[in-house]
């Protein structure tokens, strides 16, 4: 008979996994000096094809590099400017300045702009949308931004909206993702 210590030394990996085929399983029987498995089934599943990919498994498909260093078509600044103008005018044309209302509208407008620009299906661009809303009360404001980017492929679209009680500035930064 083989002792428990000998079994552990012989089959250390199987013991750690708790496999159906491990010697600690009660279905192992010793017969004539050889270890045999009675009514045991061990299976291993593996699929190399993406068509067998189970959505719930959490596996991600890695794409190979394209080595494309620049965009195939330029970012449509004029189209995005029209989107900015339409959204700001639609949401703020009749609005009166209220700090809580403007705080909520800043979030809403930035999400609407981001959604509409994404619908243009511009490949390989990361988008950053910022919206500022402030009160018009005979004061001035200067808003500046600095970015480190490639001027050949990265760009910004901007639109300023004003009504009698408030102003709004919306920016969409488009950074090419290599």
C-alpha positions as CSV (number, residue, x, y, z in Angstrom):
1,X,0.0,0.0,0.0
2,X,1.2,3.5,-0.8
3,X,1.2,5.9,2.1
4,X,-0.6,9.3,2.1
5,X,2.8,11.1,2.1
6,X,4.0,9.1,-0.9
7,X,0.8,10.0,-2.8
8,X,1.3,13.7,-2.0
9,X,4.8,13.6,-3.4
10,X,3.8,11.7,-6.5
11,X,0.7,13.9,-7.3
12,X,1.3,17.3,-5.8
13,X,-0.3,19.3,-8.7
14,X,-3.4,17.2,-8.8
15,X,-3.9,17.6,-5.0
16,X,-3.8,21.4,-5.3
17,X,-6.4,21.5,-8.0
18,X,-8.7,19.0,-6.3
19,X,-9.2,17.2,-9.6
20,X,-11.4,14.2,-10.2
21,X,-8.2,12.3,-11.0
22,X,-6.4,13.2,-7.8
23,X,-5.3,10.3,-5.5
24,X,-7.2,11.9,-2.6
25,X,-10.4,11.3,-4.4
26,X,-12.4,8.5,-2.8
27,X,-13.0,6.8,-6.2
28,X,-9.3,5.9,-6.6
29,X,-8.8,2.2,-5.9
30,X,-5.6,0.3,-5.6
31,X,-5.6,-3.0,-7.4
32,X,-2.5,-5.3,-7.9
33,X,0.0,-2.5,-7.1
34,X,-1.4,0.0,-9.7
35,X,-3.5,3.0,-9.2
36,X,-6.7,3.0,-11.2
37,X,-9.6,5.4,-11.4
38,X,-13.1,3.9,-11.1
39,X,-15.9,5.8,-12.9
40,X,-13.8,8.9,-13.3
41,X,-14.0,11.4,-16.2
42,X,-11.4,14.1,-16.8
43,X,-12.0,16.6,-19.5
44,X,-10.2,19.7,-20.8
45,X,-12.0,22.2,-22.9
46,X,-10.2,24.7,-25.2
47,X,-11.2,26.8,-28.2
48,X,-9.0,28.8,-30.5
49,X,-11.7,30.1,-32.7
50,X,-13.4,33.4,-31.8
51,X,-16.8,32.0,-32.9
52,X,-16.8,29.8,-29.8
53,X,-16.1,32.8,-27.5
54,X,-18.5,32.9,-24.6
55,X,-19.6,36.5,-23.8
56,X,-19.9,35.8,-20.1
57,X,-16.4,34.4,-19.8
58,X,-14.8,37.8,-19.7
59,X,-12.1,37.0,-22.2
60,X,-11.0,39.8,-24.4
61,X,-9.8,39.6,-28.0
62,X,-6.5,41.4,-28.5
63,X,-6.0,43.1,-31.9
64,X,-2.7,43.3,-33.6
65,X,-0.9,46.6,-34.1
66,X,-1.7,48.3,-37.4
67,X,1.3,50.6,-37.2
68,X,-0.8,53.4,-38.6
69,X,0.8,56.6,-37.3
70,X,-1.7,59.1,-38.7
71,X,-5.4,59.3,-39.3
72,X,-6.8,58.2,-42.7
73,X,-9.1,61.2,-42.8
74,X,-8.9,64.5,-40.8
75,X,-11.2,65.2,-37.9
76,X,-14.3,67.0,-39.1
77,X,-14.0,70.3,-37.2
78,X,-16.8,72.1,-39.1
79,X,-19.3,69.3,-38.4
80,X,-18.4,69.2,-34.7
81,X,-18.8,73.0,-34.5
82,X,-22.3,72.7,-35.9
83,X,-23.1,70.0,-33.3
84,X,-21.8,72.3,-30.5
85,X,-23.9,75.2,-31.8
86,X,-27.0,73.1,-32.2
87,X,-26.8,71.5,-28.7
88,X,-25.9,74.7,-26.8
89,X,-28.7,76.7,-28.6
90,X,-31.3,73.9,-28.1
91,X,-30.6,73.5,-24.4
92,X,-29.8,77.1,-23.3
93,X,-31.8,79.4,-25.7
94,X,-34.5,80.3,-23.1
95,X,-32.6,79.3,-19.9
96,X,-32.1,81.7,-17.0
97,X,-29.0,81.5,-14.9
98,X,-29.4,79.4,-11.8
99,X,-26.3,77.7,-10.2
100,X,-28.0,74.3,-9.6
101,X,-29.6,74.3,-13.0
102,X,-26.3,75.2,-14.7
103,X,-24.4,72.5,-12.8
104,X,-26.8,69.9,-14.0
105,X,-27.0,71.3,-17.6
106,X,-23.2,71.2,-17.8
107,X,-23.2,67.4,-17.2
108,X,-26.2,66.9,-19.6
109,X,-24.8,69.0,-22.4
110,X,-21.4,67.4,-22.3
111,X,-22.9,63.9,-22.5
112,X,-25.2,64.9,-25.4
113,X,-22.2,66.4,-27.3
114,X,-20.0,63.4,-26.7
115,X,-22.8,61.0,-27.9
116,X,-23.4,63.0,-31.1
117,X,-19.7,63.3,-31.9
118,X,-19.3,59.6,-31.3
119,X,-22.1,58.9,-33.8
120,X,-19.9,60.4,-36.5
121,X,-17.9,57.2,-36.2
122,X,-14.5,58.9,-36.4
123,X,-12.0,56.0,-36.0
124,X,-9.1,56.1,-33.5
125,X,-9.8,59.4,-31.9
126,X,-10.1,59.9,-28.1
127,X,-12.6,62.6,-27.3
128,X,-12.6,65.1,-24.3
129,X,-15.7,67.3,-23.9
130,X,-15.7,70.3,-21.6
131,X,-18.6,72.6,-21.0
132,X,-18.5,75.8,-19.0
133,X,-21.7,77.8,-18.0
134,X,-21.5,81.1,-16.2
135,X,-23.6,84.1,-15.2
136,X,-23.5,87.3,-17.4
137,X,-23.3,90.1,-14.9
138,X,-21.0,92.8,-16.4
139,X,-17.8,90.9,-15.7
140,X,-15.2,89.3,-17.9
141,X,-13.7,85.8,-17.8
142,X,-10.7,84.2,-19.4
143,X,-10.6,80.5,-19.9
144,X,-7.4,78.9,-21.1
145,X,-6.3,75.3,-21.8
146,X,-3.0,73.7,-22.6
147,X,-2.5,70.4,-24.2
148,X,0.5,68.3,-25.3
149,X,-0.4,66.9,-28.7
150,X,0.5,66.3,-32.3
151,X,-0.7,69.3,-34.3
152,X,-0.8,67.2,-37.5
153,X,-3.5,64.9,-36.2
154,X,-5.0,66.3,-32.9
155,X,-7.4,69.2,-32.9
156,X,-10.1,71.1,-31.0
157,X,-13.6,72.4,-31.8
158,X,-15.1,75.2,-29.8
159,X,-18.3,77.2,-29.6
160,X,-19.4,80.1,-27.4
161,X,-23.1,80.7,-26.7
162,X,-24.6,83.8,-25.0
163,X,-28.1,84.8,-23.9
164,X,-29.1,87.7,-21.6
165,X,-28.4,85.9,-18.4
166,X,-25.7,83.3,-19.1
167,X,-22.8,82.3,-21.3
168,X,-21.6,78.8,-22.3
169,X,-18.4,77.6,-23.8
170,X,-18.1,74.0,-25.2
171,X,-14.9,72.4,-26.3
172,X,-14.3,69.1,-27.9
173,X,-10.7,67.9,-27.9
174,X,-9.9,65.2,-30.4
175,X,-6.6,63.3,-29.8
176,X,-5.5,60.7,-32.3
177,X,-4.9,57.3,-30.7
178,X,-2.0,55.5,-32.4
